[in-house]
């Protein structure tokens, strides 16, 4: 190909050749010629640019890019992709056009691209009809129900089927706490295969940490051959070992990003290689849409947690208690019988706050909350006032509740720990939950009065009682 051909392009452009006599390896794709616009993107001085060299001399290896080059020269068809190129921190609008090089073993293609700092809706929507139908179906499913989990469970089935894959998974990650959770998955062989939750244990985040190095600034990572598997093994040996044991031969994985952070991954196993470009197009657009939906769902869930959680102690707050009782009254979420209500009040809190400071007082509250969470891990613990807690026990037996009350009472005056008063009411006395709460509260204050009679040093608190 004549060099001046490429110099006539105003946009970034280069001529690439692919050595088809070599089955694998980045070295088979070379930059034969490049115009000045392209040279300036990879070297400071265009005069230092070398031609007839592997493309990896100037950019990181990208299996996604290699796949597009191969598809272009092998099929003789133009390739267009609009991808989130993390390496450039931009969206890349890529065009590849097959060229007549006269060498069947070393075919060439024209490579050109533009960079955009933000996603362009018009360019992103320039997709095949099949992909458009799939993406539209995904959007409809996200809108037709308020049940986010049900929508995602249905969407992942569609993705697996259209990819003709053995398994598709969306996994969310929490980088702060180094945890992973499976949002949804679909797999074919439910007899011989295990769900992803069987693999995603407390150590799986160590494997997930290797994925950014595999993706390496691209928008995805692909394993399509044994050579790819060996290349991945050099970076993530434990993960590759698990893939081999699960008989995974092919894999395409995309990061799910929101506000510049990776919040999860979506992947397909053992897909149909003949559909690779179509699968990538579907996953690229679908991932973009789902990233916003998933991030929004996480934000709403976090807001709900914050609105119902006492930030100091980590137990449920008064707002959550009010909603719980209201749900019971309305028959939405009835508190089953037998039940017991416990009211717990921290003793001596005002005196501690006034004499030793509010940090010391907060520590008393947290100590009591810790005790309640340890004693009642299966039940509902609320902080309903400044120094007052309530526990609702249901779904168990009266014998179990009496044992819990004995343990709760036994811990009321432990040395060097927070002291507290306790009152209770069982459903045997009244099935009216509000009446039970009132009786438990009254009994707690009787217990509290007795405590202050035995501990006159907390006179200020006793006056409040």
Secondary structure, DSSP 8 states (H G I E B T S, - for coil): --HHHHHT-SSSEEEEEE-TTS-S-GGGEEEEEE-HHHHHHH-SSGGG--SSEEGGGTS---HHHHHHHHHHHHH---EEEEEEETTTTEEEEEEEEEE--S-TTS-EEEEEEEEESS--HHHHT---HHHHHHHHHHHHHHHS-S-HHHHHHHHHHHHHHHHT-SEEEEEEEETTTTEEEEEEEEES-TTT---GGGT--TTHHHHHHHHHHHHTTSS-EEE-SHHHHHHHHHH-HHHHHHHHHTT---EEEEEEEETTEEEEEEEEES--GGGHHHHHHHHHHHHHHHHHHHHHHHHHHHHHHHHHB-TTTSSB-HHHHHHHHHHHHTTSS---SSEEEEEEEETTHHHHHHHH-HHHHHHHHHHHHHHHHHH-TTSEEEE-SSSEEEEEEESS-HHHHHHHHHHHHHTTT-TTS--EEEEEEETTT-S-HHHHHHHHHHHHHHHHHHHHHH-GGGHHHHHH-
